[in-house]
Amino acid sequence: MLPLFLTLQSFLTATKRRLNREESGATAVEYGLLVGLIAVAIVAALVLLGPKLATLFTNVTAAIPAG
């Protein structure tokens, strides 16, 4: 019975190590995808809101009295 238990324990330990190793690679890929999507969202926001923000800052600058 003891050899069966040791075989099962070594199998589970090896499986756990393999899953942890594969999970870290998958996590890196997921982080890369998230960074890419965030960059796309930032660029899209700047393209859509850029002209409006430029106008806003121009109006604010013109409204501040020269001191």
PDB file of N, CA, C and O in Angstrom:
ATOM      1  N   MET A   1       0.819  -1.197   0.000  1.00  0.00           N
ATOM      2  CA  MET A   1       0.000   0.000   0.000  1.00  0.00           C
ATOM      3  C   MET A   1       0.863   1.262   0.000  1.00  0.00           C
ATOM      4  O   MET A   1       0.506   2.266  -0.616  1.00  0.00           O
ATOM      5  N   LEU A   2       1.992   1.205   0.689  1.00  0.00           N
ATOM      6  CA  LEU A   2       2.880   2.353   0.769  1.00  0.00           C
ATOM      7  C   LEU A   2       3.457   2.746  -0.595  1.00  0.00           C
ATOM      8  O   LEU A   2       3.509   3.938  -0.898  1.00  0.00           O
ATOM      9  N   PRO A   3       3.892   1.795  -1.430  1.00  0.00           N
ATOM     10  CA  PRO A   3       4.383   2.191  -2.756  1.00  0.00           C
ATOM     11  C   PRO A   3       3.311   2.882  -3.597  1.00  0.00           C
ATOM     12  O   PRO A   3       3.619   3.806  -4.351  1.00  0.00           O
ATOM     13  N   LEU A   4       2.057   2.445  -3.476  1.00  0.00           N
ATOM     14  CA  LEU A   4       0.968   3.086  -4.212  1.00  0.00           C
ATOM     15  C   LEU A   4       0.785   4.526  -3.745  1.00  0.00           C
ATOM     16  O   LEU A   4       0.600   5.431  -4.558  1.00  0.00           O
ATOM     17  N   PHE A   5       0.835   4.730  -2.433  1.00  0.00           N
ATOM     18  CA  PHE A   5       0.702   6.077  -1.881  1.00  0.00           C
ATOM     19  C   PHE A   5       1.845   6.975  -2.341  1.00  0.00           C
ATOM     20  O   PHE A   5       1.615   8.126  -2.709  1.00  0.00           O
ATOM     21  N   LEU A   6       3.068   6.464  -2.324  1.00  0.00           N
ATOM     22  CA  LEU A   6       4.220   7.260  -2.753  1.00  0.00           C
ATOM     23  C   LEU A   6       4.143   7.597  -4.239  1.00  0.00           C
ATOM     24  O   LEU A   6       4.505   8.702  -4.643  1.00  0.00           O
ATOM     25  N   THR A   7       3.680   6.664  -5.047  1.00  0.00           N
ATOM     26  CA  THR A   7       3.522   6.918  -6.478  1.00  0.00           C
ATOM     27  C   THR A   7       2.468   7.988  -6.715  1.00  0.00           C
ATOM     28  O   THR A   7       2.662   8.894  -7.525  1.00  0.00           O
ATOM     29  N   LEU A   8       1.357   7.878  -6.007  1.00  0.00           N
ATOM     30  CA  LEU A   8       0.290   8.861  -6.144  1.00  0.00           C
ATOM     31  C   LEU A   8       0.757  10.240  -5.679  1.00  0.00           C
ATOM     32  O   LEU A   8       0.451  11.254  -6.307  1.00  0.00           O
ATOM     33  N   GLN A   9       1.497  10.264  -4.578  1.00  0.00           N
ATOM     34  CA  GLN A   9       1.994  11.543  -4.063  1.00  0.00           C
ATOM     35  C   GLN A   9       2.977  12.180  -5.036  1.00  0.00           C
ATOM     36  O   GLN A   9       2.904  13.387  -5.269  1.00  0.00           O
ATOM     37  N   SER A  10       3.878  11.420  -5.600  1.00  0.00           N
ATOM     38  CA  SER A  10       4.836  11.988  -6.549  1.00  0.00           C
ATOM     39  C   SER A  10       4.131  12.449  -7.826  1.00  0.00           C
ATOM     40  O   SER A  10       4.517  13.460  -8.412  1.00  0.00           O
ATOM     41  N   PHE A  11       3.108  11.722  -8.258  1.00  0.00           N
ATOM     42  CA  PHE A  11       2.343  12.134  -9.430  1.00  0.00           C
ATOM     43  C   PHE A  11       1.636  13.468  -9.183  1.00  0.00           C
ATOM     44  O   PHE A  11       1.664  14.360 -10.030  1.00  0.00           O
ATOM     45  N   LEU A  12       1.004  13.594  -8.018  1.00  0.00           N
ATOM     46  CA  LEU A  12       0.304  14.839  -7.697  1.00  0.00           C
ATOM     47  C   LEU A  12       1.273  16.011  -7.552  1.00  0.00           C
ATOM     48  O   LEU A  12       0.964  17.126  -7.972  1.00  0.00           O
ATOM     49  N   THR A  13       2.422  15.771  -6.970  1.00  0.00           N
ATOM     50  CA  THR A  13       3.422  16.830  -6.825  1.00  0.00           C
ATOM     51  C   THR A  13       3.925  17.291  -8.188  1.00  0.00           C
ATOM     52  O   THR A  13       4.054  18.490  -8.432  1.00  0.00           O
ATOM     53  N   ALA A  14       4.207  16.345  -9.069  1.00  0.00           N
ATOM     54  CA  ALA A  14       4.674  16.703 -10.410  1.00  0.00           C
ATOM     55  C   ALA A  14       3.591  17.443 -11.188  1.00  0.00           C
ATOM     56  O   ALA A  14       3.890  18.392 -11.913  1.00  0.00           O
ATOM     57  N   THR A  15       2.352  17.023 -11.047  1.00  0.00           N
ATOM     58  CA  THR A  15       1.245  17.695 -11.735  1.00  0.00           C
ATOM     59  C   THR A  15       1.075  19.118 -11.217  1.00  0.00           C
ATOM     60  O   THR A  15       0.847  20.048 -11.991  1.00  0.00           O
ATOM     61  N   LYS A  16       1.187  19.275  -9.916  1.00  0.00           N
ATOM     62  CA  LYS A  16       1.062  20.610  -9.324  1.00  0.00           C
ATOM     63  C   LYS A  16       2.163  21.540  -9.824  1.00  0.00           C
ATOM     64  O   LYS A  16       1.896  22.696 -10.152  1.00  0.00           O
ATOM     65  N   ARG A  17       3.393  21.044  -9.883  1.00  0.00           N
ATOM     66  CA  ARG A  17       4.506  21.859 -10.400  1.00  0.00           C
ATOM     67  C   ARG A  17       4.275  22.257 -11.849  1.00  0.00           C
ATOM     68  O   ARG A  17       4.510  23.404 -12.231  1.00  0.00           O
ATOM     69  N   ARG A  18       3.809  21.301 -12.659  1.00  0.00           N
ATOM     70  CA  ARG A  18       3.582  21.584 -14.072  1.00  0.00           C
ATOM     71  C   ARG A  18       2.473  22.613 -14.257  1.00  0.00           C
ATOM     72  O   ARG A  18       2.592  23.503 -15.099  1.00  0.00           O
ATOM     73  N   LEU A  19       1.400  22.503 -13.484  1.00  0.00           N
ATOM     74  CA  LEU A  19       0.310  23.465 -13.591  1.00  0.00           C
ATOM     75  C   LEU A  19       0.754  24.854 -13.142  1.00  0.00           C
ATOM     76  O   LEU A  19       0.381  25.851 -13.759  1.00  0.00           O
ATOM     77  N   ASN A  20       1.532  24.925 -12.099  1.00  0.00           N
ATOM     78  CA  ASN A  20       2.026  26.229 -11.643  1.00  0.00           C
ATOM     79  C   ASN A  20       2.927  26.871 -12.685  1.00  0.00           C
ATOM     80  O   ASN A  20       2.851  28.077 -12.917  1.00  0.00           O
ATOM     81  N   ARG A  21       3.768  26.079 -13.307  1.00  0.00           N
ATOM     82  CA  ARG A  21       4.675  26.599 -14.333  1.00  0.00           C
ATOM     83  C   ARG A  21       3.887  27.091 -15.540  1.00  0.00           C
ATOM     84  O   ARG A  21       4.177  28.167 -16.063  1.00  0.00           O
ATOM     85  N   GLU A  22       2.908  26.332 -15.989  1.00  0.00           N
ATOM     86  CA  GLU A  22       2.099  26.737 -17.140  1.00  0.00           C
ATOM     87  C   GLU A  22       1.234  27.944 -16.807  1.00  0.00           C
ATOM     88  O   GLU A  22       0.986  28.784 -17.672  1.00  0.00           O
ATOM     89  N   GLU A  23       0.778  28.039 -15.583  1.00  0.00           N
ATOM     90  CA  GLU A  23      -0.075  29.151 -15.186  1.00  0.00           C
ATOM     91  C   GLU A  23       0.703  30.458 -15.193  1.00  0.00           C
ATOM     92  O   GLU A  23       0.149  31.500 -15.543  1.00  0.00           O
ATOM     93  N   SER A  24       1.965  30.422 -14.816  1.00  0.00           N
ATOM     94  CA  SER A  24       2.752  31.657 -14.820  1.00  0.00           C
ATOM     95  C   SER A  24       2.958  32.160 -16.245  1.00  0.00           C
ATOM     96  O   SER A  24       2.974  33.370 -16.472  1.00  0.00           O
ATOM     97  N   GLY A  25       3.115  31.263 -17.197  1.00  0.00           N
ATOM     98  CA  GLY A  25       3.225  31.680 -18.592  1.00  0.00           C
ATOM     99  C   GLY A  25       1.923  32.260 -19.115  1.00  0.00           C
ATOM    100  O   GLY A  25       1.917  33.254 -19.842  1.00  0.00           O
ATOM    101  N   ALA A  26       0.829  31.630 -18.736  1.00  0.00           N
ATOM    102  CA  ALA A  26      -0.481  32.138 -19.154  1.00  0.00           C
ATOM    103  C   ALA A  26      -0.740  33.496 -18.521  1.00  0.00           C
ATOM    104  O   ALA A  26      -1.338  34.366 -19.154  1.00  0.00           O
ATOM    105  N   THR A  27      -0.307  33.687 -17.299  1.00  0.00           N
ATOM    106  CA  THR A  27      -0.505  34.966 -16.625  1.00  0.00           C
ATOM    107  C   THR A  27       0.256  36.070 -17.348  1.00  0.00           C
ATOM    108  O   THR A  27      -0.261  37.177 -17.503  1.00  0.00           O
ATOM    109  N   ALA A  28       1.468  35.785 -17.787  1.00  0.00           N
ATOM    110  CA  ALA A  28       2.249  36.787 -18.515  1.00  0.00           C
ATOM    111  C   ALA A  28       1.550  37.175 -19.817  1.00  0.00           C
ATOM    112  O   ALA A  28       1.534  38.348 -20.189  1.00  0.00           O
ATOM    113  N   VAL A  29       0.984  36.210 -20.495  1.00  0.00           N
ATOM    114  CA  VAL A  29       0.259  36.490 -21.732  1.00  0.00           C
ATOM    115  C   VAL A  29      -0.979  37.328 -21.437  1.00  0.00           C
ATOM    116  O   VAL A  29      -1.292  38.262 -22.175  1.00  0.00           O
ATOM    117  N   GLU A  30      -1.675  36.998 -20.368  1.00  0.00           N
ATOM    118  CA  GLU A  30      -2.870  37.764 -20.012  1.00  0.00           C
ATOM    119  C   GLU A  30      -2.515  39.205 -19.665  1.00  0.00           C
ATOM    120  O   GLU A  30      -3.216  40.132 -20.070  1.00  0.00           O
ATOM    121  N   TYR A  31      -1.430  39.397 -18.917  1.00  0.00           N
ATOM    122  CA  TYR A  31      -1.002  40.761 -18.605  1.00  0.00           C
ATOM    123  C   TYR A  31      -0.620  41.521 -19.867  1.00  0.00           C
ATOM    124  O   TYR A  31      -0.916  42.710 -19.991  1.00  0.00           O
ATOM    125  N   GLY A  32       0.028  40.851 -20.793  1.00  0.00           N
ATOM    126  CA  GLY A  32       0.380  41.490 -22.059  1.00  0.00           C
ATOM    127  C   GLY A  32      -0.856  41.924 -22.833  1.00  0.00           C
ATOM    128  O   GLY A  32      -0.896  43.019 -23.395  1.00  0.00           O
ATOM    129  N   LEU A  33      -1.862  41.060 -22.859  1.00  0.00           N
ATOM    130  CA  LEU A  33      -3.108  41.419 -23.546  1.00  0.00           C
ATOM    131  C   LEU A  33      -3.805  42.591 -22.861  1.00  0.00           C
ATOM    132  O   LEU A  33      -4.334  43.477 -23.532  1.00  0.00           O
ATOM    133  N   LEU A  34      -3.808  42.597 -21.530  1.00  0.00           N
ATOM    134  CA  LEU A  34      -4.429  43.707 -20.811  1.00  0.00           C
ATOM    135  C   LEU A  34      -3.711  45.019 -21.087  1.00  0.00           C
ATOM    136  O   LEU A  34      -4.357  46.045 -21.300  1.00  0.00           O
ATOM    137  N   VAL A  35      -2.394  44.998 -21.086  1.00  0.00           N
ATOM    138  CA  VAL A  35      -1.634  46.213 -21.375  1.00  0.00           C
ATOM    139  C   VAL A  35      -1.934  46.701 -22.786  1.00  0.00           C
ATOM    140  O   VAL A  35      -2.089  47.901 -23.009  1.00  0.00           O
ATOM    141  N   GLY A  36      -2.017  45.783 -23.734  1.00  0.00           N
ATOM    142  CA  GLY A  36      -2.345  46.157 -25.108  1.00  0.00           C
ATOM    143  C   GLY A  36      -3.731  46.767 -25.225  1.00  0.00           C
ATOM    144  O   GLY A  36      -3.915  47.766 -25.921  1.00  0.00           O
ATOM    145  N   LEU A  37      -4.703  46.177 -24.552  1.00  0.00           N
ATOM    146  CA  LEU A  37      -6.069  46.719 -24.602  1.00  0.00           C
ATOM    147  C   LEU A  37      -6.157  48.081 -23.922  1.00  0.00           C
ATOM    148  O   LEU A  37      -6.874  48.962 -24.398  1.00  0.00           O
ATOM    149  N   ILE A  38      -5.447  48.263 -22.831  1.00  0.00           N
ATOM    150  CA  ILE A  38      -5.442  49.565 -22.158  1.00  0.00           C
ATOM    151  C   ILE A  38      -4.801  50.617 -23.055  1.00  0.00           C
ATOM    152  O   ILE A  38      -5.280  51.749 -23.120  1.00  0.00           O
ATOM    153  N   ALA A  39      -3.729  50.256 -23.743  1.00  0.00           N
ATOM    154  CA  ALA A  39      -3.084  51.201 -24.659  1.00  0.00           C
ATOM    155  C   ALA A  39      -4.032  51.595 -25.787  1.00  0.00           C
ATOM    156  O   ALA A  39      -4.101  52.768 -26.154  1.00  0.00           O
ATOM    157  N   VAL A  40      -4.753  50.638 -26.334  1.00  0.00           N
ATOM    158  CA  VAL A  40      -5.722  50.936 -27.398  1.00  0.00           C
ATOM    159  C   VAL A  40      -6.819  51.857 -26.873  1.00  0.00           C
ATOM    160  O   VAL A  40      -7.239  52.779 -27.572  1.00  0.00           O
ATOM    161  N   ALA A  41      -7.286  51.618 -25.650  1.00  0.00           N
ATOM    162  CA  ALA A  41      -8.328  52.463 -25.067  1.00  0.00           C
ATOM    163  C   ALA A  41      -7.820  53.893 -24.851  1.00  0.00           C
ATOM    164  O   ALA A  41      -8.554  54.852 -25.087  1.00  0.00           O
ATOM    165  N   ILE A  42      -6.581  54.036 -24.409  1.00  0.00           N
ATOM    166  CA  ILE A  42      -6.013  55.372 -24.197  1.00  0.00           C
ATOM    167  C   ILE A  42      -5.877  56.120 -25.514  1.00  0.00           C
ATOM    168  O   ILE A  42      -6.217  57.300 -25.599  1.00  0.00           O
ATOM    169  N   VAL A  43      -5.382  55.440 -26.540  1.00  0.00           N
ATOM    170  CA  VAL A  43      -5.229  56.079 -27.855  1.00  0.00           C
ATOM    171  C   VAL A  43      -6.593  56.479 -28.406  1.00  0.00           C
ATOM    172  O   VAL A  43      -6.744  57.571 -28.954  1.00  0.00           O
ATOM    173  N   ALA A  44      -7.579  55.608 -28.267  1.00  0.00           N
ATOM    174  CA  ALA A  44      -8.922  55.932 -28.764  1.00  0.00           C
ATOM    175  C   ALA A  44      -9.510  57.127 -28.015  1.00  0.00           C
ATOM    176  O   ALA A  44     -10.136  57.995 -28.624  1.00  0.00           O
ATOM    177  N   ALA A  45      -9.310  57.173 -26.706  1.00  0.00           N
ATOM    178  CA  ALA A  45      -9.818  58.300 -25.928  1.00  0.00           C
ATOM    179  C   ALA A  45      -9.132  59.602 -26.334  1.00  0.00           C
ATOM    180  O   ALA A  45      -9.782  60.643 -26.431  1.00  0.00           O
ATOM    181  N   LEU A  46      -7.830  59.547 -26.571  1.00  0.00           N
ATOM    182  CA  LEU A  46      -7.120  60.762 -26.984  1.00  0.00           C
ATOM    183  C   LEU A  46      -7.554  61.226 -28.371  1.00  0.00           C
ATOM    184  O   LEU A  46      -7.669  62.426 -28.620  1.00  0.00           O
ATOM    185  N   VAL A  47      -7.789  60.297 -29.253  1.00  0.00           N
ATOM    186  CA  VAL A  47      -8.224  60.670 -30.598  1.00  0.00           C
ATOM    187  C   VAL A  47      -9.616  61.292 -30.553  1.00  0.00           C
ATOM    188  O   VAL A  47      -9.884  62.281 -31.236  1.00  0.00           O
ATOM    189  N   LEU A  48     -10.501  60.706 -29.743  1.00  0.00           N
ATOM    190  CA  LEU A  48     -11.868  61.213 -29.679  1.00  0.00           C
ATOM    191  C   LEU A  48     -11.980  62.502 -28.868  1.00  0.00           C
ATOM    192  O   LEU A  48     -12.734  63.403 -29.236  1.00  0.00           O
ATOM    193  N   LEU A  49     -11.241  62.591 -27.777  1.00  0.00           N
ATOM    194  CA  LEU A  49     -11.375  63.745 -26.890  1.00  0.00           C
ATOM    195  C   LEU A  49     -10.294  64.807 -27.090  1.00  0.00           C
ATOM    196  O   LEU A  49     -10.385  65.891 -26.514  1.00  0.00           O
ATOM    197  N   GLY A  50      -9.295  64.519 -27.880  1.00  0.00           N
ATOM    198  CA  GLY A  50      -8.182  65.446 -28.071  1.00  0.00           C
ATOM    199  C   GLY A  50      -8.594  66.835 -28.518  1.00  0.00           C
ATOM    200  O   GLY A  50      -8.219  67.813 -27.871  1.00  0.00           O
ATOM    201  N   PRO A  51      -9.350  66.960 -29.596  1.00  0.00           N
ATOM    202  CA  PRO A  51      -9.756  68.300 -30.041  1.00  0.00           C
ATOM    203  C   PRO A  51     -10.589  69.055 -29.004  1.00  0.00           C
ATOM    204  O   PRO A  51     -10.437  70.266 -28.848  1.00  0.00           O
ATOM    205  N   LYS A  52     -11.462  68.346 -28.301  1.00  0.00           N
ATOM    206  CA  LYS A  52     -12.284  68.994 -27.277  1.00  0.00           C
ATOM    207  C   LYS A  52     -11.424  69.480 -26.117  1.00  0.00           C
ATOM    208  O   LYS A  52     -11.647  70.567 -25.584  1.00  0.00           O
ATOM    209  N   LEU A  53     -10.446  68.678 -25.729  1.00  0.00           N
ATOM    210  CA  LEU A  53      -9.551  69.090 -24.647  1.00  0.00           C
ATOM    211  C   LEU A  53      -8.690  70.277 -25.063  1.00  0.00           C
ATOM    212  O   LEU A  53      -8.454  71.177 -24.258  1.00  0.00           O
ATOM    213  N   ALA A  54      -8.225  70.290 -26.293  1.00  0.00           N
ATOM    214  CA  ALA A  54      -7.427  71.417 -26.772  1.00  0.00           C
ATOM    215  C   ALA A  54      -8.240  72.703 -26.741  1.00  0.00           C
ATOM    216  O   ALA A  54      -7.737  73.748 -26.328  1.00  0.00           O
ATOM    217  N   THR A  55      -9.486  72.631 -27.174  1.00  0.00           N
ATOM    218  CA  THR A  55     -10.369  73.798 -27.135  1.00  0.00           C
ATOM    219  C   THR A  55     -10.612  74.248 -25.700  1.00  0.00           C
ATOM    220  O   THR A  55     -10.591  75.445 -25.414  1.00  0.00           O
ATOM    221  N   LEU A  56     -10.841  73.309 -24.802  1.00  0.00           N
ATOM    222  CA  LEU A  56     -11.066  73.630 -23.401  1.00  0.00           C
ATOM    223  C   LEU A  56      -9.863  74.347 -22.803  1.00  0.00           C
ATOM    224  O   LEU A  56     -10.022  75.367 -22.132  1.00  0.00           O
ATOM    225  N   PHE A  57      -8.669  73.830 -23.038  1.00  0.00           N
ATOM    226  CA  PHE A  57      -7.466  74.460 -22.477  1.00  0.00           C
ATOM    227  C   PHE A  57      -7.214  75.834 -23.098  1.00  0.00           C
ATOM    228  O   PHE A  57      -6.743  76.747 -22.420  1.00  0.00           O
ATOM    229  N   THR A  58      -7.522  75.977 -24.367  1.00  0.00           N
ATOM    230  CA  THR A  58      -7.383  77.289 -25.026  1.00  0.00           C
ATOM    231  C   THR A  58      -8.323  78.297 -24.391  1.00  0.00           C
ATOM    232  O   THR A  58      -7.923  79.428 -24.116  1.00  0.00           O
ATOM    233  N   ASN A  59      -9.575  77.900 -24.152  1.00  0.00           N
ATOM    234  CA  ASN A  59     -10.551  78.807 -23.526  1.00  0.00           C
ATOM    235  C   ASN A  59     -10.157  79.166 -22.093  1.00  0.00           C
ATOM    236  O   ASN A  59     -10.297  80.314 -21.673  1.00  0.00           O
ATOM    237  N   VAL A  60      -9.667  78.181 -21.353  1.00  0.00           N
ATOM    238  CA  VAL A  60      -9.244  78.446 -19.963  1.00  0.00           C
ATOM    239  C   VAL A  60      -8.051  79.386 -19.959  1.00  0.00           C
ATOM    240  O   VAL A  60      -7.991  80.315 -19.154  1.00  0.00           O
ATOM    241  N   THR A  61      -7.106  79.151 -20.852  1.00  0.00           N
ATOM    242  CA  THR A  61      -5.921  80.015 -20.919  1.00  0.00           C
ATOM    243  C   THR A  61      -6.307  81.448 -21.296  1.00  0.00           C
ATOM    244  O   THR A  61      -5.745  82.404 -20.762  1.00  0.00           O
ATOM    245  N   ALA A  62      -7.248  81.591 -22.201  1.00  0.00           N
ATOM    246  CA  ALA A  62      -7.687  82.927 -22.622  1.00  0.00           C
ATOM    247  C   ALA A  62      -8.458  83.620 -21.505  1.00  0.00           C
ATOM    248  O   ALA A  62      -8.439  84.848 -21.428  1.00  0.00           O
ATOM    249  N   ALA A  63      -9.134  82.872 -20.640  1.00  0.00           N
ATOM    250  CA  ALA A  63      -9.934  83.478 -19.577  1.00  0.00           C
ATOM    251  C   ALA A  63      -9.095  83.915 -18.374  1.00  0.00           C
ATOM    252  O   ALA A  63      -9.544  84.730 -17.569  1.00  0.00           O
ATOM    253  N   ILE A  64      -7.883  83.377 -18.249  1.00  0.00           N
ATOM    254  CA  ILE A  64      -7.032  83.765 -17.120  1.00  0.00           C
ATOM    255  C   ILE A  64      -6.413  85.126 -17.421  1.00  0.00           C
ATOM    256  O   ILE A  64      -5.788  85.317 -18.465  1.00  0.00           O
ATOM    257  N   PRO A  65      -6.592  86.073 -16.494  1.00  0.00           N
ATOM    258  CA  PRO A  65      -6.024  87.405 -16.742  1.00  0.00           C
ATOM    259  C   PRO A  65      -4.497  87.368 -16.652  1.00  0.00           C
ATOM    260  O   PRO A  65      -3.926  86.662 -15.820  1.00  0.00           O
ATOM    261  N   ALA A  66      -3.860  88.130 -17.512  1.00  0.00           N
ATOM    262  CA  ALA A  66      -2.397  88.217 -17.496  1.00  0.00           C
ATOM    263  C   ALA A  66      -1.989  89.003 -16.259  1.00  0.00           C
ATOM    264  O   ALA A  66      -2.534  90.068 -15.970  1.00  0.00           O
ATOM    265  N   GLY A  67      -1.044  88.469 -15.555  1.00  0.00           N
ATOM    266  CA  GLY A  67      -0.744  89.095 -14.291  1.00  0.00           C
ATOM    267  C   GLY A  67       0.582  89.658 -14.185  1.00  0.00           C
ATOM    268  O   GLY A  67       0.935  90.214 -13.145  1.00  0.00           O
TER     269      GLY A  67
END
